[in-house]
Amino acid sequence: MDKQQAIEAATFRRLLEHLDQHKEVQNIELMNLADFCRNCLAKWMMAAAEEQGESLNYDEAREKVYGMPYSEWKEHHQLPATDEQMATFNAKQAAKNK
């Protein structure tokens, strides 16, 4: 791994650590504010693995991102989205599809 890749890998690990330290930040909030969430990171990780000729399924990728099985994270940390959060999310998705 070259220095740039090492820096990028360390930065990504720090992002995951930061998200882990802020479990109170819900995925719907991330989607509404930044147009990505923890699940997006898992999908990007799967795509990167595939580009490198590696196999990584969605559950494995989410466990790497969440630091635990997704079902466990969801049970302990995920709150139901509010009507307002869903309205914001749906409006953003509709605007993207225009």
MMTF fields as JSON, N, C-alpha, C and O atoms, coordinates in Angstrom:
{
  "mmtfVersion": "1.0.0",
  "mmtfProducer": "UNKNOWN",
  "numBonds": 391,
  "numAtoms": 392,
  "numGroups": 98,
  "numChains": 1,
  "numModels": 1,
  "chainsPerModel": [1],
  "groupsPerChain": [98],
  "chainIdList": ["A"],
  "bondAtomList": [4, 2, 8, 6, 12, 10, 16, 14, 20, 18, 24, 22, 28, 26, 32, 30, 36, 34, 40, 38, 44, 42, 48, 46, 52, 50, 56, 54, 60, 58, 64, 62, 68, 66, 72, 70, 76, 74, 80, 78, 84, 82, 88, 86, 92, 90, 96, 94, 100, 98, 104, 102, 108, 106, 112, 110, 116, 114, 120, 118, 124, 122, 128, 126, 132, 130, 136, 134, 140, 138, 144, 142, 148, 146, 152, 150, 156, 154, 160, 158, 164, 162, 168, 166, 172, 170, 176, 174, 180, 178, 184, 182, 188, 186, 192, 190, 196, 194, 200, 198, 204, 202, 208, 206, 212, 210, 216, 214, 220, 218, 224, 222, 228, 226, 232, 230, 236, 234, 240, 238, 244, 242, 248, 246, 252, 250, 256, 254, 260, 258, 264, 262, 268, 266, 272, 270, 276, 274, 280, 278, 284, 282, 288, 286, 292, 290, 296, 294, 300, 298, 304, 302, 308, 306, 312, 310, 316, 314, 320, 318, 324, 322, 328, 326, 332, 330, 336, 334, 340, 338, 344, 342, 348, 346, 352, 350, 356, 354, 360, 358, 364, 362, 368, 366, 372, 370, 376, 374, 380, 378, 384, 382, 388, 386],
  "bondOrderList": [1, 1, 1, 1, 1, 1, 1, 1, 1, 1, 1, 1, 1, 1, 1, 1, 1, 1, 1, 1, 1, 1, 1, 1, 1, 1, 1, 1, 1, 1, 1, 1, 1, 1, 1, 1, 1, 1, 1, 1, 1, 1, 1, 1, 1, 1, 1, 1, 1, 1, 1, 1, 1, 1, 1, 1, 1, 1, 1, 1, 1, 1, 1, 1, 1, 1, 1, 1, 1, 1, 1, 1, 1, 1, 1, 1, 1, 1, 1, 1, 1, 1, 1, 1, 1, 1, 1, 1, 1, 1, 1, 1, 1, 1, 1, 1, 1],
  "groupList": [{"groupName": "MET", "atomNameList": ["N", "CA", "C", "O"], "elementList": ["N", "C", "C", "O"], "formalChargeList": [0, 0, 0, 0], "bondAtomList": [1, 0, 2, 1, 3, 2], "bondOrderList": [1, 1, 2], "singleLetterCode": "M", "chemCompType": "L-PEPTIDE LINKING"}, {"groupName": "ASP", "atomNameList": ["N", "CA", "C", "O"], "elementList": ["N", "C", "C", "O"], "formalChargeList": [0, 0, 0, 0], "bondAtomList": [1, 0, 2, 1, 3, 2], "bondOrderList": [1, 1, 2], "singleLetterCode": "D", "chemCompType": "L-PEPTIDE LINKING"}, {"groupName": "LYS", "atomNameList": ["N", "CA", "C", "O"], "elementList": ["N", "C", "C", "O"], "formalChargeList": [0, 0, 0, 0], "bondAtomList": [1, 0, 2, 1, 3, 2], "bondOrderList": [1, 1, 2], "singleLetterCode": "K", "chemCompType": "L-PEPTIDE LINKING"}, {"groupName": "GLN", "atomNameList": ["N", "CA", "C", "O"], "elementList": ["N", "C", "C", "O"], "formalChargeList": [0, 0, 0, 0], "bondAtomList": [1, 0, 2, 1, 3, 2], "bondOrderList": [1, 1, 2], "singleLetterCode": "Q", "chemCompType": "L-PEPTIDE LINKING"}, {"groupName": "ALA", "atomNameList": ["N", "CA", "C", "O"], "elementList": ["N", "C", "C", "O"], "formalChargeList": [0, 0, 0, 0], "bondAtomList": [1, 0, 2, 1, 3, 2], "bondOrderList": [1, 1, 2], "singleLetterCode": "A", "chemCompType": "L-PEPTIDE LINKING"}, {"groupName": "ILE", "atomNameList": ["N", "CA", "C", "O"], "elementList": ["N", "C", "C", "O"], "formalChargeList": [0, 0, 0, 0], "bondAtomList": [1, 0, 2, 1, 3, 2], "bondOrderList": [1, 1, 2], "singleLetterCode": "I", "chemCompType": "L-PEPTIDE LINKING"}, {"groupName": "GLU", "atomNameList": ["N", "CA", "C", "O"], "elementList": ["N", "C", "C", "O"], "formalChargeList": [0, 0, 0, 0], "bondAtomList": [1, 0, 2, 1, 3, 2], "bondOrderList": [1, 1, 2], "singleLetterCode": "E", "chemCompType": "L-PEPTIDE LINKING"}, {"groupName": "THR", "atomNameList": ["N", "CA", "C", "O"], "elementList": ["N", "C", "C", "O"], "formalChargeList": [0, 0, 0, 0], "bondAtomList": [1, 0, 2, 1, 3, 2], "bondOrderList": [1, 1, 2], "singleLetterCode": "T", "chemCompType": "L-PEPTIDE LINKING"}, {"groupName": "PHE", "atomNameList": ["N", "CA", "C", "O"], "elementList": ["N", "C", "C", "O"], "formalChargeList": [0, 0, 0, 0], "bondAtomList": [1, 0, 2, 1, 3, 2], "bondOrderList": [1, 1, 2], "singleLetterCode": "F", "chemCompType": "L-PEPTIDE LINKING"}, {"groupName": "ARG", "atomNameList": ["N", "CA", "C", "O"], "elementList": ["N", "C", "C", "O"], "formalChargeList": [0, 0, 0, 0], "bondAtomList": [1, 0, 2, 1, 3, 2], "bondOrderList": [1, 1, 2], "singleLetterCode": "R", "chemCompType": "L-PEPTIDE LINKING"}, {"groupName": "LEU", "atomNameList": ["N", "CA", "C", "O"], "elementList": ["N", "C", "C", "O"], "formalChargeList": [0, 0, 0, 0], "bondAtomList": [1, 0, 2, 1, 3, 2], "bondOrderList": [1, 1, 2], "singleLetterCode": "L", "chemCompType": "L-PEPTIDE LINKING"}, {"groupName": "HIS", "atomNameList": ["N", "CA", "C", "O"], "elementList": ["N", "C", "C", "O"], "formalChargeList": [0, 0, 0, 0], "bondAtomList": [1, 0, 2, 1, 3, 2], "bondOrderList": [1, 1, 2], "singleLetterCode": "H", "chemCompType": "L-PEPTIDE LINKING"}, {"groupName": "VAL", "atomNameList": ["N", "CA", "C", "O"], "elementList": ["N", "C", "C", "O"], "formalChargeList": [0, 0, 0, 0], "bondAtomList": [1, 0, 2, 1, 3, 2], "bondOrderList": [1, 1, 2], "singleLetterCode": "V", "chemCompType": "L-PEPTIDE LINKING"}, {"groupName": "ASN", "atomNameList": ["N", "CA", "C", "O"], "elementList": ["N", "C", "C", "O"], "formalChargeList": [0, 0, 0, 0], "bondAtomList": [1, 0, 2, 1, 3, 2], "bondOrderList": [1, 1, 2], "singleLetterCode": "N", "chemCompType": "L-PEPTIDE LINKING"}, {"groupName": "CYS", "atomNameList": ["N", "CA", "C", "O"], "elementList": ["N", "C", "C", "O"], "formalChargeList": [0, 0, 0, 0], "bondAtomList": [1, 0, 2, 1, 3, 2], "bondOrderList": [1, 1, 2], "singleLetterCode": "C", "chemCompType": "L-PEPTIDE LINKING"}, {"groupName": "TRP", "atomNameList": ["N", "CA", "C", "O"], "elementList": ["N", "C", "C", "O"], "formalChargeList": [0, 0, 0, 0], "bondAtomList": [1, 0, 2, 1, 3, 2], "bondOrderList": [1, 1, 2], "singleLetterCode": "W", "chemCompType": "L-PEPTIDE LINKING"}, {"groupName": "GLY", "atomNameList": ["N", "CA", "C", "O"], "elementList": ["N", "C", "C", "O"], "formalChargeList": [0, 0, 0, 0], "bondAtomList": [1, 0, 2, 1, 3, 2], "bondOrderList": [1, 1, 2], "singleLetterCode": "G", "chemCompType": "PEPTIDE LINKING"}, {"groupName": "SER", "atomNameList": ["N", "CA", "C", "O"], "elementList": ["N", "C", "C", "O"], "formalChargeList": [0, 0, 0, 0], "bondAtomList": [1, 0, 2, 1, 3, 2], "bondOrderList": [1, 1, 2], "singleLetterCode": "S", "chemCompType": "L-PEPTIDE LINKING"}, {"groupName": "TYR", "atomNameList": ["N", "CA", "C", "O"], "elementList": ["N", "C", "C", "O"], "formalChargeList": [0, 0, 0, 0], "bondAtomList": [1, 0, 2, 1, 3, 2], "bondOrderList": [1, 1, 2], "singleLetterCode": "Y", "chemCompType": "L-PEPTIDE LINKING"}, {"groupName": "PRO", "atomNameList": ["N", "CA", "C", "O"], "elementList": ["N", "C", "C", "O"], "formalChargeList": [0, 0, 0, 0], "bondAtomList": [1, 0, 2, 1, 3, 2], "bondOrderList": [1, 1, 2], "singleLetterCode": "P", "chemCompType": "L-PEPTIDE LINKING"}],
  "groupTypeList": [0, 1, 2, 3, 3, 4, 5, 6, 4, 4, 7, 8, 9, 9, 10, 10, 6, 11, 10, 1, 3, 11, 2, 6, 12, 3, 13, 5, 6, 10, 0, 13, 10, 4, 1, 8, 14, 9, 13, 14, 10, 4, 2, 15, 0, 0, 4, 4, 4, 6, 6, 3, 16, 6, 17, 10, 13, 18, 1, 6, 4, 9, 6, 2, 12, 18, 16, 0, 19, 18, 17, 6, 15, 2, 6, 11, 11, 3, 10, 19, 4, 7, 1, 6, 3, 0, 4, 7, 8, 13, 4, 2, 3, 4, 4, 2, 13, 2],
  "groupIdList": [1, 2, 3, 4, 5, 6, 7, 8, 9, 10, 11, 12, 13, 14, 15, 16, 17, 18, 19, 20, 21, 22, 23, 24, 25, 26, 27, 28, 29, 30, 31, 32, 33, 34, 35, 36, 37, 38, 39, 40, 41, 42, 43, 44, 45, 46, 47, 48, 49, 50, 51, 52, 53, 54, 55, 56, 57, 58, 59, 60, 61, 62, 63, 64, 65, 66, 67, 68, 69, 70, 71, 72, 73, 74, 75, 76, 77, 78, 79, 80, 81, 82, 83, 84, 85, 86, 87, 88, 89, 90, 91, 92, 93, 94, 95, 96, 97, 98],
  "secStructList": [7, 7, 2, 2, 2, 2, 2, 2, 2, 2, 2, 2, 2, 2, 2, 2, 2, 2, 2, 2, 2, 6, 6, 6, 1, 7, 2, 2, 2, 2, 2, 2, 2, 2, 1, 7, 7, 2, 2, 2, 2, 2, 2, 2, 2, 2, 2, 2, 2, 2, 2, 6, 6, 7, 7, 7, 7, 2, 2, 2, 2, 2, 2, 2, 2, 2, 1, 1, 7, 2, 2, 2, 2, 2, 2, 2, 2, 7, 7, 7, 7, 7, 2, 2, 2, 2, 2, 2, 2, 2, 2, 2, 2, 2, 2, 2, 6, 7],
  "xCoordList": [0.851, 0.0, 0.899, 1.838, 0.605, 1.406, 0.925, -0.085, 1.651, 1.326, -0.064, -0.78, -0.459, -1.777, -2.874, -3.838, -2.726, -3.714, -3.744, -4.815, -2.591, -2.533, -3.247, -3.952, -3.062, -3.739, -5.247, -6.012, -5.674, -7.102, -7.707, -8.809, -7.004, -7.499, -7.625, -8.615, -6.631, -6.678, -7.823, -8.488, -8.054, -9.148, -10.491, -11.384, -10.631, -11.873, -12.094, -13.207, -11.037, -11.159, -11.575, -12.369, -11.051, -11.414, -12.874, -13.563, -13.352, -14.759, -15.65, -16.634, -15.312, -16.099, -16.07, -17.091, -14.919, -14.795, -15.668, -16.345, -15.648, -16.449, -17.943, -18.679, -18.38, -19.785, -20.136, -21.234, -19.211, -19.456, -19.593, -20.376, -18.852, -18.923, -20.188, -20.537, -20.87, -22.077, -23.25, -23.878, -23.517, -24.627, -25.968, -26.939, -26.021, -27.267, -27.631, -28.788, -26.66, -26.933, -27.54, -26.896, -28.774, -29.529, -29.199, -28.855, -29.31, -29.051, -29.941, -29.488, -31.198, -32.108, -31.597, -31.741, -31.002, -30.438, -29.244, -29.1, -28.394, -27.256, -27.736, -27.203, -28.732, -29.263, -29.833, -29.603, -30.572, -31.202, -30.194, -30.385, -29.133, -28.141, -27.007, -26.543, -26.562, -25.354, -25.56, -24.634, -26.761, -27.096, -26.271, -26.007, -25.867, -25.262, -25.472, -25.738, -25.349, -25.49, -24.544, -23.736, -24.657, -23.81, -24.037, -23.09, -25.282, -25.563, -24.917, -24.457, -24.879, -24.19, -22.709, -22.128, -22.107, -20.693, -20.486, -19.506, -21.398, -21.289, -21.393, -20.655, -22.294, -22.428, -21.177, -20.738, -20.603, -19.367, -18.226, -17.37, -18.214, -17.177, -17.31, -16.31, -18.539, -18.767, -18.268, -17.617, -18.567, -18.139, -16.616, -16.028, -15.982, -14.515, -13.901, -12.901, -14.494, -13.995, -14.106, -13.181, -15.242, -15.44, -14.418, -13.89, -14.144, -13.14, -11.763, -10.946, -11.514, -10.234, -10.272, -9.319, -11.385, -11.51, -11.815, -11.616, -12.292, -12.623, -14.127, -14.892, -14.536, -15.959, -16.3, -15.673, -17.303, -17.778, -19.273, -19.71, -20.06, -21.506, -21.973, -21.224, -23.235, -23.793, -23.777, -23.437, -24.14, -24.137, -22.732, -22.549, -21.742, -20.352, -19.893, -19.242, -20.237, -19.833, -20.498, -19.848, -21.782, -22.461, -21.869, -21.77, -21.483, -20.868, -19.544, -19.206, -18.797, -17.55, -17.844, -17.122, -18.885, -19.241, -19.85, -19.487, -20.759, -21.47, -20.687, -20.985, -19.693, -18.925, -19.647, -19.214, -20.736, -21.551, -22.547, -22.71, -23.217, -24.254, -25.297, -25.656, -25.774, -26.733, -27.975, -28.49, -28.454, -29.659, -29.455, -30.372, -28.275, -27.961, -27.901, -28.451, -27.233, -27.141, -28.536, -28.875, -29.332, -30.682, -31.51, -32.226, -31.415, -32.178, -31.799, -32.659, -30.513, -30.029, -29.922, -29.93, -29.822, -29.488, -30.411, -30.453, -31.14, -31.949, -33.328, -34.037, -33.681, -34.999, -35.89, -35.382, -37.198, -38.076, -37.927, -37.801, -37.944, -37.877, -39.175, -40.26, -39.032, -40.222, -40.892, -40.295, -42.129, -42.836, -42.08, -41.985, -41.546, -40.787, -39.524, -39.209, -38.806, -37.594, -37.934, -37.232, -39.002, -39.389, -39.847, -39.571, -40.54, -40.969, -39.755, -39.725, -38.76, -37.526, -36.827, -36.398, -36.714, -36.061, -36.792, -36.163, -38.098, -38.88, -38.798, -38.75, -38.781, -38.661, -37.301, -37.207, -36.242, -34.906, -34.81, -34.212, -35.4, -35.364, -36.147, -35.711, -37.289, -38.099, -37.348, -37.405, -36.64, -35.875, -34.731, -34.393, -34.14, -33.057, -33.562, -32.828, -34.809, -35.38, -36.026, -36.633, -35.898, -36.49, -35.627, -35.966],
  "yCoordList": [-1.171, 0.0, 1.237, 1.33, 2.177, 3.402, 4.368, 4.118, 5.464, 6.411, 7.003, 7.148, 7.349, 7.934, 6.952, 7.336, 5.694, 4.684, 4.488, 4.3, 4.531, 4.383, 5.544, 5.348, 6.738, 7.924, 7.783, 8.023, 7.395, 7.232, 6.14, 6.308, 5.034, 3.946, 4.408, 4.106, 5.136, 5.644, 6.634, 6.651, 7.452, 8.42, 7.7, 8.09, 6.665, 5.895, 5.218, 5.222, 4.64, 4.02, 5.057, 4.758, 6.272, 7.342, 7.754, 8.034, 7.794, 8.093, 7.037, 7.38, 5.764, 4.704, 4.82, 4.621, 5.138, 5.32, 6.49, 6.4, 7.573, 8.745, 8.406, 8.768, 7.72, 7.314, 6.375, 6.451, 5.496, 4.574, 5.328, 4.932, 6.391, 7.196, 8.049, 8.605, 8.153, 8.975, 8.152, 8.488, 7.069, 6.199, 6.92, 6.493, 8.022, 8.784, 9.438, 9.798, 9.591, 10.158, 9.053, 8.048, 9.264, 8.256, 8.318, 9.374, 7.173, 7.11, 8.071, 8.692, 8.195, 9.092, 10.53, 11.293, 10.905, 12.246, 12.424, 13.462, 11.409, 11.473, 11.589, 12.384, 10.803, 10.853, 12.228, 12.769, 12.796, 14.089, 15.223, 16.178, 15.133, 16.206, 16.027, 16.998, 14.79, 14.562, 13.639, 13.428, 13.087, 12.202, 10.916, 10.344, 10.466, 9.153, 8.732, 9.565, 7.429, 6.928, 5.741, 5.431, 5.101, 3.943, 2.83, 2.156, 2.638, 1.605, 1.944, 1.051, 3.222, 3.642, 3.284, 2.786, 3.537, 3.183, 1.687, 1.279, 0.877, -0.572, -0.929, -1.787, -0.281, -0.543, -0.107, -0.789, 1.024, 1.488, 0.523, 0.28, -0.025, -0.992, -2.255, -2.806, -2.711, -3.882, -3.623, -4.482, -2.445, -2.099, -2.044, -2.511, -1.476, -1.395, -2.789, -3.065, -3.664, -5.037, -5.727, -6.414, -5.538, -6.151, -5.631, -6.394, -4.326, -3.743, -4.364, -4.415, -4.83, -5.453, -6.973, -7.668, -7.482, -8.915, -9.696, -10.91, -9.016, -9.659, -9.801, -9.043, -10.76, -10.987, -10.492, -10.888, -9.621, -9.092, -8.88, -8.062, -9.622, -9.442, -8.284, -7.761, -7.898, -6.712, -6.857, -5.908, -8.029, -8.224, -8.097, -7.495, -8.653, -8.546, -7.089, -6.622, -6.383, -4.979, -4.141, -3.297, -4.369, -3.602, -3.907, -3.01, -5.133, -5.452, -4.705, -4.281, -4.541, -3.769, -2.289, -1.645, -1.762, -0.352, -0.109, 0.852, -0.961, -0.77, -1.283, -0.909, -2.133, -2.693, -3.818, -4.259, -4.276, -5.36, -5.754, -5.025, -6.888, -7.221, -6.108, -5.526, -5.823, -4.733, -4.93, -3.973, -6.159, -6.419, -6.01, -5.487, -6.242, -5.851, -4.326, -3.758, -3.672, -2.207, -1.597, -0.681, -2.121, -1.6, -1.752, -0.831, -2.901, -3.169, -2.216, -1.777, -1.903, -1.115, 0.387, 1.18, 0.789, 2.184, 2.904, 4.134, 2.172, 2.836, 3.193, 2.353, 4.439, 4.914, 4.994, 5.125, 4.916, 5.092, 6.506, 7.476, 6.603, 7.919, 8.666, 8.085, 9.959, 10.786, 11.081, 10.902, 11.53, 11.921, 13.04, 13.045, 13.982, 15.086, 14.575, 15.003, 13.664, 13.099, 12.381, 12.533, 11.604, 10.873, 11.821, 11.583, 12.889, 13.867, 14.519, 14.697, 14.875, 15.466, 14.474, 14.83, 13.241, 12.194, 11.99, 11.964, 11.846, 11.603, 12.784, 12.587, 13.999, 15.187, 15.201, 15.513, 14.863, 14.83, 13.755, 13.975, 12.586, 11.509, 11.888, 11.601, 12.526, 12.95, 13.99, 13.964, 14.91, 15.927, 15.303, 15.788, 14.24, 13.557, 12.829, 12.657, 12.405, 11.614, 12.463, 11.924, 13.777, 14.659, 14.709, 15.396],
  "zCoordList": [0.0, 0.0, 0.0, 0.79, -0.887, -0.913, 0.17, 0.827, 0.351, 1.427, 1.28, 2.271, 0.055, -0.17, 0.243, 0.906, -0.148, 0.229, 1.743, 2.321, 2.381, 3.834, 4.523, 5.512, 4.001, 4.554, 4.375, 5.31, 3.174, 2.901, 3.782, 4.305, 3.948, 4.802, 6.249, 6.915, 6.735, 8.112, 8.276, 9.312, 7.265, 7.311, 7.358, 8.11, 6.566, 6.563, 7.912, 8.438, 8.466, 9.795, 10.825, 11.717, 10.715, 11.647, 11.458, 12.438, 10.22, 9.957, 10.618, 11.272, 10.451, 11.075, 12.594, 13.252, 13.148, 14.593, 15.056, 16.08, 14.302, 14.639, 14.615, 15.533, 13.576, 13.504, 14.656, 15.207, 15.019, 16.127, 17.441, 18.304, 17.597, 18.821, 18.854, 19.896, 17.724, 17.637, 17.111, 16.108, 17.823, 17.434, 17.5, 16.876, 18.263, 18.353, 17.023, 16.804, 16.145, 14.823, 13.969, 13.664, 13.601, 12.865, 11.375, 10.846, 10.714, 9.277, 8.493, 7.532, 8.896, 8.175, 8.256, 7.3, 9.391, 9.533, 8.6, 7.954, 8.536, 7.618, 6.171, 5.397, 5.814, 4.441, 4.136, 3.054, 5.076, 4.836, 4.772, 4.019, 5.544, 5.572, 4.569, 3.972, 4.384, 3.593, 2.399, 1.615, 2.25, 1.139, 1.134, 0.077, 2.325, 2.491, 3.938, 4.805, 4.191, 5.551, 5.735, 4.859, 6.861, 7.141, 6.122, 5.717, 5.709, 4.707, 3.37, 2.657, 3.027, 1.801, 1.886, 0.922, 3.035, 3.21, 2.991, 2.368, 3.498, 3.306, 1.827, 1.343, 1.114, -0.329, -1.082, -2.008, -0.686, -1.321, -1.016, -1.867, 0.19, 0.559, -0.288, -0.747, -0.493, -1.339, -2.756, -3.351, -3.3, -4.657, -4.743, -5.718, -3.724, -3.715, -3.641, -4.304, -2.841, -2.75, -4.107, -4.542, -4.765, -6.078, -7.087, -7.896, -7.034, -7.938, -7.721, -8.64, -6.511, -6.183, -6.351, -5.999, -6.893, -7.12, -5.846, -5.802, -4.82, -3.55, -3.414, -4.011, -2.637, -2.394, -0.993, -0.01, -0.918, 0.356, 0.199, -0.611, 0.98, 0.84, 1.714, 2.54, 1.511, 2.169, 3.691, 4.398, 4.197, 5.65, 6.219, 7.277, 5.537, 5.987, 5.969, 6.904, 4.903, 4.785, 5.877, 6.494, 6.116, 7.164, 8.538, 9.375, 8.78, 10.071, 10.234, 11.34, 9.153, 9.219, 9.497, 10.259, 8.891, 9.068, 10.446, 11.124, 10.855, 12.118, 13.33, 14.465, 13.094, 14.194, 14.918, 15.983, 14.345, 14.903, 13.829, 12.85, 13.984, 12.997, 12.94, 13.964, 11.741, 11.556, 12.415, 12.995, 12.498, 13.292, 14.75, 15.383, 15.274, 16.653, 16.786, 17.729, 15.84, 15.867, 15.791, 16.541, 14.872, 14.674, 15.948, 16.339, 16.585, 17.81, 18.947, 19.71, 19.05, 20.183, 19.915, 20.857, 18.648, 18.368, 17.389, 17.381, 16.577, 15.556, 16.1, 16.655, 15.929, 16.32, 15.079, 13.965, 15.254, 14.09, 13.523, 14.269, 12.213, 11.577, 11.859, 11.876, 12.078, 12.304, 10.963, 9.901, 11.032, 9.806, 9.088, 7.86, 9.857, 9.272, 8.573, 7.463, 9.221, 8.6, 7.302, 6.302, 7.316, 6.102, 5.006, 3.83, 5.371, 4.367, 3.722, 2.504, 4.516, 3.975, 3.061, 1.963, 3.508, 2.72, 1.393, 0.335, 1.445, 0.225, -0.738, -1.952, -0.215, -1.075, -1.765, -2.952, -1.018, -1.626, -2.699, -3.752, -2.431, -3.405, -4.66, -5.775, -4.482, -5.637, -6.463, -7.693, -5.793, -6.511, -7.31, -8.39, -6.791, -7.501, -8.736, -9.709, -8.692, -9.778, -10.873, -11.798, -10.773, -11.805, -13.035, -13.999]
}
